[in-house]
Amino acid sequence: MRNERQERAGRTGARRTAARARSLGAAAAPKADNPPTPETLGHLDNVLGYVLRRAQVAVFNDFRRTFAGYDLRPTQYAVLSILAEHPGMRQGDVSAALGIKRTNFVAVLDELERRGLARRKAVAADRRSRALYLTPEGETLEAEVRRLQDDSEARLAALLPDGERDRLIDLLRQLTRSIGASADED
């Protein structure tokens, strides 16, 4: 609970802000007749990072609908997929491949282990390293959700002209390599 002094300070601060706005000649912003939509934001329509982010949001929303009921996030799916194809891969190599900071990746693994989907095993040659494996339950889930992901991918590809999906992926890979994406990203 806020005490009386904090409440007074809050009211005083609000009055100061309003007075400052009036002294600067600020008027209430008129309500737009046609407020911009994500697709009609003018300059932002041509900002690569913004357009990529909007596409990511749309694809992640499709992911959530596709995987509803599985309690699976995109990062968790990616880890399951990598481990299905590369059992025994070292923890640091998986986090680097996915561009996830090691400290953040530990939480992802903790959750997959808690759910009984993956396990860590000490590497004999380097006891500090951990090799990652899917459990039998993880293998079953990965195979099931991979089919859903394949269906989702086909739906998304159908939204693009023939051949453009592969071209888009090639361009995005080129952009990623050129920028030098690394595991140190946020």
N, C-alpha and C positions, 0 to 999 in steps of 0.2 A: 504494500500500500504506500502511496505517496503521502508524505506529510504535508502540512499546511504550507510550509516554506517552499517546497517543490512545486506545489500547485500554483502559488502566487508567482513564482519565477516563470512557470509555463505560460500563465496568462500575460505577464509582463512581456515576455519574449514574443508572444503572438501579436500583442499590440504594437511592439516596436517594428516587427516585420510589416504589418499592415501600414503603419505610419511611413516607413521607409518607401514602400511601394507607392503610396499616394504622393510623397514628396518627389519621387522620380517621374511622376506623371503616368504611372502604370494604370491602365484601365483593365477592367475585367475582359478576358479574352472572349471574343464573340464565338458562339458555337458554330462550327462549320456546317454548311448545308450538306455537303458531301464529304464526310471525314475520309481521310485516306485509308486504304486497305493495305495489307502487306504487299500487294502487287502494284499499288499505284502511289508509291512514296517518292516519286520524282527521282532525284539523284540516286537514292538507295537502290532503285531498280537496276542500276548499272554497276553497283559496287559488288565485286566478285565475292568478297567475304560475306556480305549480307545475303546474297543470293544462295551461296553455299549453305549458310546457316538455315535459311528458310527451307531448303531442300532437305537438310538433315532433320529438321523438326518434322517435316512431312513423312519422311521415311521412318523415323523413330515412332511416330504415331501409328503408322502401319504395323511396325514391329509389335507395339503394345497390343494392338487389336489381334494380330496373328497369334501372339503367344499368351493371350488372355487365359488365365487359369493355370499357367505354368510357374508363375512367380519368378520370372527370369528376365533379367535386364540385358541389354545388348552386350555389355562387357562380359557378363557371365556366359552368355551364349558363345561369344568369341573364344573364351578360354576353353569351353567344352569342345568346340570345333577344332581348335588347334591341338588339344590333347588327344582327340580321337585320331587325328592324322599323324601326330608326333608324340606318341607315349614316351615318357621318360625325359622330355625336354626340361632343361633347367629353368627354375623359377625366374631368374634374371633374364634369360633369353626370351621367355614368353612375355614378360613385362615390356622388354625392349621392342619386340615384334609388334606389340599392340600400342606402343607409344604411351605407356602408363608408368608413372613414377613408381619406383619399387615400394615406397611406403604406402601408396594407395592400392597397389596390387596385392599387398598382404591382406588387406581387408576383404578383397574379392575372394582370395583363396580361403580365408577363414570361413566365409559364408558358404562356399562350395563344400568345404570339409564338414562344416556343421550339418549341412543337408545330406551328407553321405554321398556326394557326387564325385568328389576328387580326393586324392590323398597326396601327401608329400612324403618323400623317402630320401634319407641322407644319401649323398653320392659317395661311394667308397673312396674314390681318389681325392675328394675334397669334402670333408665332413661339414664344412660351412655351407656348401651348396645343397640345394634340394631339387630332386627330380620330381616331376609331377606326373600323375597318372589318374585316369578316370577309374572309378570303382565300377563294378558291374551295373549298379543303378545309374551311374553317370553315363555309361556306354548306352544303356537302354534309352535314357532320356535324350541323349545327343542324337541318336538315330531317329527318334520320333520327331524331335523339333527340327532336325535337318530337313525332313520332308516338308514340314510347314514352311521353313525358310525358302526351300526351292520353289514352292507354290507362290510365296510372296514375291520372290525375285521374278518369277514369270509374269505375275500381275504388273509389277512395276515396269518391266521391260516392254510389256504390251502397250504402255502409255507413250513410248517413244517410237519414232519412225524406225523402220527396219535398219539394223546395223548400228544405230546410234547409241545403243546401250554400251556396246564394246568400245566405241569411239569415246564416249563419255568417261568410261573407266580408264582408258588409256590416257586421256587428258588429265584426269584427276591424279593418276599415278605420277605423271610427268610433273605436274605442279607440286605434288608432295615431295618428290625427289629433289626438285630444283630449290625448293624452300629449305629443305634439309630438316624435315620433321624428325624429332628425337624423343626419347623417353623423358626428357626434362621438361616437356610441355605440360601445361596445366590441364 
